[in-house]
């Protein structure tokens, strides 16, 4: 069979809804089957999930009233001809009273289970004539059966008689037969030929392995809430190559999932690494290797030891197989799905397959093969594969040579700007090195490189072990602590831990390495909403001004310049612009270029928060150019999140929610990058999608996830959450939502970062009767931004003063201030903020200038519509309704009769998602009572009695629409 590790309907699969990554294929084949007689070919390599896709099709309602016949071609043997057809026909349903033509009697000779239901078999001794009669008999039997799906699996293994029968059947298909075959895709395997008449549709789909996102989706469905920690889905994908059968087998080995996902403890990457090769995969590999020749088996063992794709002649050299035999051996291994060929390169399909073979190789033979592999790789020419040589020396028991090659491989990766690979290699070297002195030297390289990579707890633990146990000299100890502080701040833990490491590093560095001490000061100068008070960071900046002239090493000078420019910009200091110009000098190395790129990306973030949107876009473009010469996941993520925030403020919202979702998943191991992407995902979920529950969840998660927030995440998430409460008439809860952000602003004095939250906080405070505190908050905001280069803060301050004026009844003054704020936001290229100011201005005028106010709000509605701000459009319409201002359709109200209106369709969609009336009201900016009326009308129109019935009806409609769309394609 295609894969013995996908036992459909057992254990976890009962709890999984549908297939992952196969929606297009399922919809297409569902539509094909619904149209009439057809031949469907499902191709894929072993474990790709062809059988699972067929299961899904047969379980679909479109096939519910048809007969299902299913058989599988066994491994090719002369003793079992027609086995698949016989197995399928043995399941033929018994239908008394159906008259069968005499020719069907011959089927009883192949399928004894049917003999007593069929006419007597015709007497025919000629084998060729019997085969022709058998095809006619099967065709007549299937025609008499009516609508039928005949599934023949693993047709690549079919014997000649089965293939002949299928060919004859497809040439003259019964009028209500749907033939579905699965076929393994591998070089050298036969392909089923089909010659069907014009009325019979022939459709083929090829199942590819899952991509990382699809693997991650399956992991989340399988484990449910038990999936824990970063890197889990990525590791599962890396170990399985995304083959669904291997993914499920690995998850079964890790722990029971699927329907029982709520039971048991959490499952993380460490559990996946410790799982080894699942028994089902090990036995499946043994089955696939069974028919291999001795030469093919030796080639497979050589491939396992090499653990990298190589040409067949290299495999032959390591395996000790003659060149003439090697080609046949590789071809056989590929046909058996033991190896995979990609052009001239041959290797395993995924690491678990390789590991299953490696574990079966005896120790002495494994060592001999490893040494042969070392010699073969040295003779390849070109740059030596240093990491592979390190692994092979270790496999041969030569630890010192292995560590030497490992560090050399890491050095090369770092020099080429591949900091992720370098970090992984240095971490292994530090962990495996038995000598303390060598560990310290390597730990310096690790800490230096890991700050530019996606470092995890294994990196932090390796570095801290060296600091705690190996007594590095002061100079190296200070440098290691400096780099560790950057790692902790960017990627691992709380900001105060990072600042503590900096404080511990600087005394060592000042005594032994003044240049690096200046770099440490530059790190300490970066302010954060969750870090030290701003005055502390300003003090470090002053120390840099004094000591910065001692820095001469180019990479260190670049790092100091990038941090100084970032710190000054984050604080709204006018000196930031000149400091940014220092990053324009040409870079002399990949590391220097990476520091410049980091500086540009940081400046893009900082200038966006301050309101210099045009300059932010310029800095972002420079960061992208700088990244062309380096490979740093952290810097790539930093640039992508900066683009998300700039796009949000500039109103470039088309596709932004999907991009924010992609970035949040791609960088889930780096908390601050994930948090910023989640923030934009939450904001777009609210304003663009109108999905309040999802928005609330994303905004809260962004605030929880951020570690070293430089003034955007906590404030923006708090403000958006508070706006939800305000619109729902809950000012007290809105005050609670902004309290933490206000506390951090007050504690640090970072008022230049308060742009997003203070206007909303003022509304919440005045709405809850805390007018005096609202006035104090605005005074603090004004004082904290008075001498700062922060145009967004000045525009927000104008909005705050307008809100206070409105609260005091000075609506004319408030409207004038809001008009100034609107103009300021437009100059700053922030159309959404401009529209919100205009909306507030319209609200101010509703009491005494209603006609002008209505025109203003209608203009705001148009602006929101241009942005795609669905939730805000609904809010403006509700504002007009509250003041009895009704916008009528030009052609009058449409009548929908028993059909759902567009608004009812929206409500039904949210009901189908399991939303409560209150959540629907928040999403659509309606009252709960209005939603109740909509739900009642929906039930009446659909003739259903419950919300569950509404969901079922909505699902049926979506299914029909999906099938129709697939058919049109």
Beta strands, then each sheet from edge to edge (+ up, - down):
strand 1: 38-44
strand 2: 67-72
strand 3: 148-153
strand 4: 177-184
strand 5: 201-207
strand 6: 310-311
strand 7: 340-342
strand 8: 345-347
sheet 1: 2+ 3+ 4+ 1+ 5+
sheet 2: 6+ 8- 7+
end
